[in-house]
Amino acid sequence: MTQLPQKIVIVHTLADEKAKWLKLIESGDWEVEDQSANQDLIQLIENWLAQKRPLPILVLIDMAAQTPDGHFLQATSLARWCKEQDIALKIVGLHAKQETISNIEANFAKYQGLVGILPKISLNNRQDIITRLEEILGTKLKLSPEEIPSPPPEIIPVKEKTPAPIQEKIPLPVKEKTPAPVVTELPAKKTVNSLESLHEAIKENPQSPALYCDRGELYFSLGDEKAAFADYQQAIKLDAKFEPAYLARGIAFCKLGNYTAAIKNLDQALKLNGKNAIAYHQRGLARFHSGDEGGARKDYEQAIKLKSDFSQAYNDRAFLFYLLGKTKEALQNYDLAIKYDANFADAYYNRGNIYSDLARFEEAIEDYNQAIRANPNLAPAYGNRGIAFYELDKVEEAIGDTTKSANLFKLQGYQDNYKQALETLKEMRAN
């Protein structure tokens, strides 16, 4: 049987940018397959697997390419599907509009399961892109002499002072900060503050879906997920239209990473009450983690429309805007998140990360200060403030913050971050 050549698949929405990538990747000993941006890549891979054809060694996908139904990004959708199916496929996102990739964008790509994300090709970054591609492929590109970038002019070396960041600047919006809404349609209920008192209350009123829902939320907060879901189910059994149970179960599924089940329950909650801002926000989070950035944005916007001071929704919409390259809109939304919650540590921290990526280090430091004031145990804020201090040649302050960050990471059990902080500390002291 003739062995099929190794293959690289490329999907791009811009013809001129695609031509640059084709010129690079066609220099190797592999077949290059140029797929339409409208192709369903998951279906394509499924067909190859059914035909027992070897998978490509690399898939390059424009981050603007959407699935045929227009609901998801092709790159993240394919990466998540491969992870679910335990398929080892290298997928790299391509940014068609930026010559540099921020830390947030790079870390988001890795979070979604991509090998990485590469910027648009320019004279300034072409050599870096070639080097990165060779690392990913594990082989050298066979460029013709005229295609090899000229070496940069020799410059006098200067002191290298910027260490690698100690913390991935991507505190993903996975937690719900806003308390569950009060359901005004239900009668006022007896306040219960412990599991024991809830048990007694249910014995007294075994037909109350509200009490089962309350106990389910308490079980979930205590880590007893099985008991929590049993109580949510009982609440729904007693009243199939009891919205808070669907909401609570949707939030629980979201926190556990079962986004399909989360969306299903939140859909039901919204069917019963289309004015529930919390449900829209939570579904936005689930959609975001599912790769449905467009759906997430619509849900965040609806949550904000219903609750104009919804700081968490502004924070998460800002995070989404920045990932989509809309820096101005991201900053505006972080401003609003902070306006409605002056002690919102995450919003200060996230805005500080943007300022840091924009090299606005003094503004970044001020935001990290505010984040630490609101949450003195926020280890990443100390670490990234240390980096900002270091960029401003404030080495003593940088070392102090990095040491504090390392100690907190150790206490909190984040060993990888702790080791990274120690490595950064070593580099700071060496320079």
C-alpha positions as CSV (number, residue, x, y, z in Angstrom):
1,M,0.0,0.0,0.0
2,T,1.3,3.4,-1.0
3,Q,1.9,5.5,2.1
4,L,0.1,8.9,2.0
5,P,2.4,11.9,2.5
6,Q,2.2,13.9,5.7
7,K,-0.2,16.7,5.5
8,I,-0.7,20.3,6.8
9,V,-4.2,21.7,6.6
10,I,-4.7,25.5,6.4
11,V,-7.9,27.5,6.8
12,H,-7.9,31.2,6.3
13,T,-10.5,33.9,5.6
14,L,-8.1,36.4,4.0
15,A,-6.6,35.5,0.6
16,D,-3.4,37.7,0.9
17,E,-2.6,36.5,4.4
18,K,-3.2,32.9,3.3
19,A,-0.8,33.3,0.4
20,K,2.0,34.2,2.9
21,W,1.3,31.2,5.0
22,L,1.2,28.9,2.0
23,K,4.6,30.2,0.9
24,L,6.0,29.2,4.2
25,I,4.5,25.8,4.7
26,E,4.9,24.7,1.2
27,S,8.7,24.6,1.7
28,G,8.6,21.3,3.6
29,D,8.3,17.6,2.7
30,W,4.5,17.4,3.2
31,E,1.3,17.9,1.3
32,V,-0.5,21.2,2.0
33,E,-4.3,21.1,1.9
34,D,-6.0,24.5,1.6
35,Q,-9.5,24.1,3.0
36,S,-12.4,26.6,2.7
37,A,-13.3,28.7,5.7
38,N,-16.8,27.2,5.3
39,Q,-15.6,23.6,5.7
40,D,-16.8,21.7,8.7
41,L,-13.4,20.6,10.0
42,I,-14.8,18.2,12.6
43,Q,-16.8,16.4,9.9
44,L,-13.7,16.3,7.7
45,I,-11.6,14.7,10.5
46,E,-14.4,12.2,11.2
47,N,-14.4,11.2,7.5
48,W,-10.6,10.7,7.5
49,L,-10.8,8.6,10.6
50,A,-13.6,6.5,9.1
51,Q,-11.4,6.0,6.0
52,K,-8.5,5.2,8.3
53,R,-6.5,7.9,6.7
54,P,-3.6,9.5,8.7
55,L,-4.4,12.8,10.3
56,P,-2.5,15.9,9.4
57,I,0.6,16.7,11.3
58,L,-0.7,20.3,11.8
59,V,-3.9,22.3,11.3
60,L,-3.5,26.1,10.9
61,I,-6.8,28.0,11.4
62,D,-7.6,31.6,11.2
63,M,-9.1,32.6,14.5
64,A,-11.8,34.5,12.6
65,A,-13.1,31.3,10.8
66,Q,-16.4,30.2,12.2
67,T,-18.2,26.8,12.1
68,P,-20.7,26.5,9.2
69,D,-23.6,27.3,11.6
70,G,-21.8,30.5,12.6
71,H,-22.1,29.7,16.3
72,F,-18.5,28.8,17.2
73,L,-14.9,29.5,16.2
74,Q,-13.5,26.7,14.1
75,A,-10.2,26.7,15.9
76,T,-11.5,26.3,19.4
77,S,-14.4,24.1,18.4
78,L,-12.0,21.6,16.7
79,A,-9.6,21.7,19.6
80,R,-12.3,21.0,22.2
81,W,-13.7,18.2,20.1
82,C,-10.3,16.6,19.7
83,K,-9.8,16.7,23.4
84,E,-13.2,15.1,24.1
85,Q,-12.4,12.4,21.5
86,D,-8.8,11.9,22.8
87,I,-7.5,12.7,19.3
88,A,-3.9,14.0,19.2
89,L,-4.0,16.7,16.6
90,K,-1.8,19.8,16.6
91,I,-4.0,22.9,16.0
92,V,-2.5,26.4,15.8
93,G,-4.7,29.5,15.6
94,L,-3.7,32.4,13.2
95,H,-4.5,36.0,14.0
96,A,-5.0,37.8,10.7
97,K,-4.9,41.4,12.1
98,Q,-2.2,41.6,14.7
99,E,1.6,41.4,14.4
100,T,2.0,40.5,18.1
101,I,0.1,38.2,20.4
102,S,-0.7,39.2,24.0
103,N,-0.1,36.9,26.9
104,I,-3.9,36.8,27.5
105,E,-4.5,35.7,23.9
106,A,-1.7,33.1,24.0
107,N,-2.9,31.6,27.3
108,F,-6.5,31.6,26.1
109,A,-5.5,29.6,23.1
110,K,-3.7,27.0,25.3
111,Y,-6.7,26.9,27.6
112,Q,-8.9,26.0,24.7
113,G,-6.6,23.2,23.6
114,L,-4.6,24.9,20.8
115,V,-0.8,24.4,20.5
116,G,-0.7,28.2,20.3
117,I,-1.7,31.2,18.3
118,L,0.5,33.0,15.7
119,P,0.3,36.6,14.5
120,K,0.0,37.9,10.9
121,I,3.2,37.6,9.0
122,S,5.3,40.8,8.6
123,L,8.9,41.7,8.0
124,N,9.4,42.3,11.7
125,N,8.1,38.9,13.0
126,R,8.7,36.5,10.1
127,Q,11.8,34.9,11.5
128,D,10.1,34.5,14.9
129,I,7.1,32.8,13.2
130,I,9.5,30.5,11.2
131,T,11.3,29.5,14.4
132,R,8.0,28.8,16.2
133,L,6.6,26.7,13.3
134,E,9.8,24.7,13.2
135,E,9.5,24.0,16.9
136,I,5.9,22.9,16.5
137,L,6.7,20.7,13.5
138,G,9.9,19.3,14.9
139,T,11.8,19.9,11.7
140,K,13.4,22.7,9.7
141,L,11.5,24.5,6.9
142,K,13.3,24.2,3.6
143,L,13.2,27.8,2.5
144,S,14.9,29.0,-0.6
145,P,17.7,31.6,-0.1
146,E,15.5,34.5,-1.1
147,E,12.9,33.4,1.4
148,I,15.2,33.3,4.3
149,P,14.8,36.5,6.3
150,S,17.9,38.7,6.5
151,P,19.6,38.8,9.9
152,P,18.9,42.0,11.8
153,P,21.7,44.6,12.0
154,E,24.2,44.0,14.8
155,I,23.4,46.0,17.8
156,I,25.3,46.5,21.1
157,P,23.9,44.1,23.6
158,V,22.1,45.6,26.5
159,K,21.2,44.2,29.9
160,E,18.4,41.7,29.6
161,K,16.0,42.4,32.4
162,T,12.5,41.1,31.4
163,P,11.9,37.7,32.9
164,A,9.0,35.4,31.9
165,P,5.7,36.3,33.6
166,I,5.2,34.3,36.7
167,Q,1.5,33.9,36.1
168,E,-0.7,33.3,33.2
169,K,-2.7,36.5,32.9
170,I,-5.9,34.7,32.3
171,P,-8.1,34.4,35.4
172,L,-10.9,32.8,33.5
173,P,-14.4,33.9,34.6
174,V,-15.6,30.7,36.1
175,K,-17.1,31.9,39.4
176,E,-20.3,33.5,40.1
177,K,-19.8,36.6,42.2
178,T,-23.4,37.7,42.4
179,P,-25.7,35.9,44.9
180,A,-28.6,33.9,43.6
181,P,-31.6,36.1,42.9
182,V,-34.5,36.4,45.4
183,V,-37.6,34.8,43.9
184,T,-40.2,37.3,44.9
185,E,-43.1,35.0,43.7
186,L,-42.4,32.5,46.5
187,P,-43.6,33.1,50.0
188,A,-41.1,34.3,52.6
189,K,-39.3,31.3,54.0
190,K,-37.7,30.6,57.4
191,T,-34.1,31.5,57.4
192,V,-31.8,28.5,57.9
193,N,-28.1,28.7,58.5
194,S,-27.0,25.1,58.7
195,L,-27.5,21.7,57.2
196,E,-29.1,20.4,60.4
197,S,-31.7,23.1,60.4
198,L,-32.4,22.5,56.7
199,H,-33.0,18.8,57.5
200,E,-35.5,19.8,60.2
201,A,-37.2,22.3,57.9
202,I,-37.6,19.7,55.2
203,K,-39.1,17.2,57.7
204,E,-41.6,19.9,58.7
205,N,-42.4,20.7,55.0
206,P,-41.4,17.9,52.7
207,Q,-43.3,19.3,49.8
208,S,-41.2,22.5,49.6
209,P,-39.1,22.7,46.4
210,A,-37.4,25.9,47.8
211,L,-36.1,24.0,50.9
212,Y,-34.7,21.2,48.8
213,C,-33.1,23.8,46.5
214,D,-31.5,25.6,49.4
215,R,-30.2,22.4,50.9
216,G,-28.8,21.4,47.4
217,E,-26.9,24.7,47.2
218,L,-25.5,24.1,50.7
219,Y,-24.5,20.6,49.9
220,F,-22.7,21.8,46.7
221,S,-20.9,24.5,48.7
222,L,-19.7,21.7,51.1
223,G,-18.4,19.6,48.2
224,D,-21.2,16.9,48.3
225,E,-22.1,17.1,44.7
226,K,-24.1,13.9,44.6
227,A,-26.4,15.1,47.4
228,A,-26.7,18.5,45.9
229,F,-27.9,17.2,42.5
230,A,-30.3,14.8,44.3
231,D,-31.9,17.7,46.1
232,Y,-32.1,19.8,42.9
233,Q,-33.8,16.9,41.2
234,Q,-36.3,16.5,44.1
235,A,-37.1,20.2,43.9
236,I,-37.9,19.9,40.2
237,K,-39.9,16.7,40.9
238,L,-42.0,18.6,43.3
239,D,-42.4,21.5,41.0
240,A,-41.4,21.1,37.3
241,K,-41.6,24.9,36.9
242,F,-39.4,25.8,39.9
243,E,-37.0,28.1,38.2
244,P,-34.4,28.5,41.1
245,A,-33.7,24.7,40.9
246,Y,-32.8,24.8,37.2
247,L,-30.7,27.9,37.8
248,A,-28.8,26.4,40.8
249,R,-28.2,23.2,38.9
250,G,-27.1,25.1,35.8
251,I,-24.6,27.1,37.9
252,A,-23.4,23.8,39.5
253,F,-22.8,22.1,36.1
254,C,-21.0,25.2,34.9
255,K,-18.6,25.2,37.9
256,L,-18.0,21.5,37.3
257,G,-17.1,22.1,33.6
258,N,-20.2,20.3,32.2
259,Y,-21.1,23.2,30.0
260,T,-23.6,21.3,27.8
261,A,-25.7,20.3,30.9
262,A,-25.3,23.8,32.3
263,I,-26.7,25.4,29.1
264,K,-29.6,23.0,29.0
265,N,-30.6,23.8,32.6
266,L,-30.1,27.6,32.1
267,D,-32.2,27.4,29.0
268,Q,-35.0,26.0,31.1
269,A,-34.6,28.6,33.8
270,L,-34.8,31.4,31.2
271,K,-37.8,29.7,29.6
272,L,-39.6,30.0,32.9
273,N,-38.3,33.5,33.6
274,G,-36.9,35.5,30.7
275,K,-35.9,38.4,33.0
276,N,-33.4,36.6,35.1
277,A,-30.1,38.4,34.6
278,I,-28.2,35.8,36.6
279,A,-29.3,33.0,34.3
280,Y,-28.2,35.0,31.2
281,H,-24.8,35.7,32.7
282,Q,-24.3,32.1,33.7
283,R,-25.3,30.8,30.3
284,G,-22.9,33.4,28.9
285,L,-20.1,31.8,30.9
286,A,-21.1,28.3,29.8
287,R,-21.2,29.4,26.2
288,F,-17.9,31.2,26.5
289,H,-16.2,28.0,27.8
290,S,-17.9,26.0,25.0
291,G,-16.3,28.3,22.5
292,D,-19.5,30.1,21.5
293,E,-18.1,33.6,21.8
294,G,-21.0,35.2,19.9
295,G,-23.6,33.5,22.1
296,A,-21.6,34.5,25.2
297,R,-21.5,38.1,24.2
298,K,-25.3,38.2,23.5
299,D,-26.0,36.7,27.0
300,Y,-23.7,39.1,28.7
301,E,-25.4,42.0,27.0
302,Q,-28.8,40.7,27.9
303,A,-27.8,40.3,31.5
304,I,-26.5,43.9,31.6
305,K,-29.7,45.1,29.9
306,L,-31.7,43.6,32.7
307,K,-29.3,44.6,35.4
308,S,-27.4,47.7,34.5
309,D,-25.0,47.5,37.5
310,F,-24.1,43.9,36.9
311,S,-20.3,44.3,37.6
312,Q,-19.5,40.6,37.0
313,A,-21.2,40.6,33.6
314,Y,-19.2,43.8,32.6
315,N,-16.0,42.0,33.8
316,D,-16.6,38.9,31.8
317,R,-17.7,40.9,28.7
318,A,-14.5,42.9,29.0
319,F,-12.5,39.7,29.1
320,L,-14.2,38.4,26.0
321,F,-13.7,41.8,24.2
322,Y,-10.0,41.6,24.9
323,L,-9.7,38.1,23.6
324,L,-11.4,39.3,20.4
325,G,-8.8,42.1,20.0
326,K,-11.2,44.9,21.1
327,T,-8.9,46.5,23.7
328,K,-10.8,49.8,23.9
329,E,-14.1,48.1,24.6
330,A,-12.5,45.8,27.1
331,L,-11.1,48.7,29.1
332,Q,-14.5,50.5,29.0
333,N,-16.2,47.4,30.4
334,Y,-13.6,46.9,33.2
335,D,-14.2,50.6,34.0
336,L,-17.9,49.9,34.4
337,A,-17.3,46.7,36.4
338,I,-15.2,48.8,38.9
339,K,-17.7,51.6,38.8
340,Y,-20.4,49.3,40.2
341,D,-18.1,47.4,42.5
342,A,-15.2,49.4,43.9
343,N,-13.8,46.3,45.6
344,F,-13.9,44.0,42.6
345,A,-10.4,42.6,42.8
346,D,-10.7,40.5,39.6
347,A,-11.7,43.5,37.5
348,Y,-8.7,45.6,38.8
349,Y,-6.4,42.6,38.2
350,N,-7.7,42.0,34.7
351,R,-7.5,45.7,33.7
352,G,-4.0,45.8,35.2
353,N,-3.0,42.9,32.9
354,I,-4.2,44.8,29.8
355,Y,-2.3,47.9,30.9
356,S,0.8,45.7,31.4
357,D,0.4,44.2,27.9
358,L,0.2,47.7,26.6
359,A,3.4,48.7,28.4
360,R,1.4,51.1,30.6
361,F,3.2,49.8,33.7
362,E,2.4,52.7,36.1
363,E,-1.3,52.3,35.4
364,A,-0.9,48.5,35.7
365,I,0.7,48.9,39.1
366,E,-2.1,51.1,40.4
367,D,-4.7,48.5,39.4
368,Y,-2.7,45.7,41.0
369,N,-2.5,47.8,44.1
370,Q,-6.3,48.1,44.1
371,A,-6.7,44.3,43.4
372,I,-4.4,43.5,46.4
373,R,-6.2,46.0,48.6
374,A,-9.5,44.2,47.8
375,N,-7.9,40.7,48.1
376,P,-4.6,40.6,50.0
377,N,-4.2,36.9,49.1
378,L,-4.4,37.4,45.3
379,A,-1.0,35.8,44.5
380,P,-1.0,36.6,40.7
381,A,-1.5,40.3,41.4
382,Y,1.7,40.4,43.5
383,G,3.6,38.5,40.8
384,N,2.4,40.7,37.9
385,R,3.0,43.8,39.9
386,G,6.5,42.6,40.4
387,I,7.0,42.3,36.6
388,A,5.6,45.8,36.1
389,F,8.0,47.2,38.8
390,Y,10.9,45.3,37.1
391,E,10.0,46.9,33.8
392,L,10.3,50.3,35.5
393,D,13.7,49.4,36.9
394,K,12.4,49.2,40.4
395,V,14.2,46.0,41.2
396,E,13.9,46.0,45.0
397,E,10.1,46.4,44.8
398,A,10.0,43.7,42.0
399,I,11.9,41.2,44.1
400,G,9.7,41.9,47.2
401,D,6.5,41.4,45.2
402,T,7.8,38.2,43.5
403,T,8.8,36.8,46.8
404,K,5.4,37.5,48.3
405,S,3.8,35.9,45.3
406,A,5.9,32.8,45.6
407,N,5.1,32.5,49.3
408,L,1.3,32.8,48.6
409,F,1.4,30.3,45.8
410,K,3.2,27.8,48.1
411,L,0.7,28.3,50.9
412,Q,-2.3,28.0,48.5
413,G,-0.9,24.7,47.0
414,Y,-0.1,26.0,43.5
415,Q,3.2,24.2,43.0
416,D,3.7,25.0,39.4
417,N,3.2,28.7,39.9
418,Y,5.4,28.6,43.0
419,K,8.3,27.1,41.0
420,Q,7.8,29.6,38.2
421,A,7.8,32.4,40.7
422,L,11.1,31.1,42.2
423,E,12.6,31.0,38.7
424,T,11.5,34.5,38.0
425,L,13.0,35.6,41.3
426,K,16.3,34.0,40.4
427,E,16.4,35.9,37.1
428,M,15.6,39.2,38.8
429,R,18.4,38.7,41.3
430,A,20.8,37.6,38.6
431,N,20.2,40.8,36.5
